[in-house]
Amino acid sequence: MNGSDRGKLIKAGFRIMRVSLDRYSITELSKTGSWVLVDRYTTQSKTTEAIRVFREESNVIFESE
C-alpha cells in the first residue's frame, strides 16, 4: 500500500496500524503521515490481546512493516 492509498483510507475513516512484536508495541498512522505510538505492552500475550481487540473494530487495518 502506498502513501496515496493510505491517505484515502484515513480520509474515509479507517485507522491504519502496525505491530512490532519484538518491541511489544502498536503504532498508528496519523493524518499528517507520521507513525504515532498507540501503546507499548509488557508481554507478547498482552500485545496479541490488544491486536485481537483492535481487529474487532471494523475501521482498523493492520499493515505489515
N, C-alpha and C positions, 0 to 999 in steps of 0.2 A: 504494500500500500504506500503510495507516495504522499507528499505533503498536501497536494491539492485534494486528494481523496479524503485525507484526514480532516481537512478544513471543512469540506462539505458535510461530512458526518457530524462534526461538532456543531455546525450551524443547524443541522437537523435535530439536534438534541441528544446525540449519542455521547457517551463517555468512553474514551479510548485509554486503556490501561496496559501496563506492562508489569510483569512479576519477575523479581530476582530471588530465586530460591537460595542462592548462595549467600545473599545479604538479608534474606527474610524480609523483603520489602515489596511494596506495591507503589508504583508511580502512575500519575495520570497526566495526559497531555492537556495543557491549558489552552485557552483561547488565543493566547499570544504565541503559541508554538513551542513552549518550553515544557520539559517534564518536571512535574511537581510531586514531591513525596506525599503519598496519601497516609501511609503508616508503615512502621517498622515493627516486626514481631520478634519474639524471643526464641521461637522454635519453628521448625518446618511444619509441624502439625497445625500450629496456630495460623501460619501463613496459608496453608491449604484450606483451613476452615474459612478464613476471610475470603479466599478466592471463591469458594462454594457460595458464600452469601452474596458476593457481588454478581456471580453468574445468574443468580435468581432474578436479578433486575433485568428487564427487557431492553434497557437502553445502554448496557455495558458491553463493550467489545474488548477482548484481550488480544493484544498484538505481541508477537514474539520479538525479542530483542535482536 
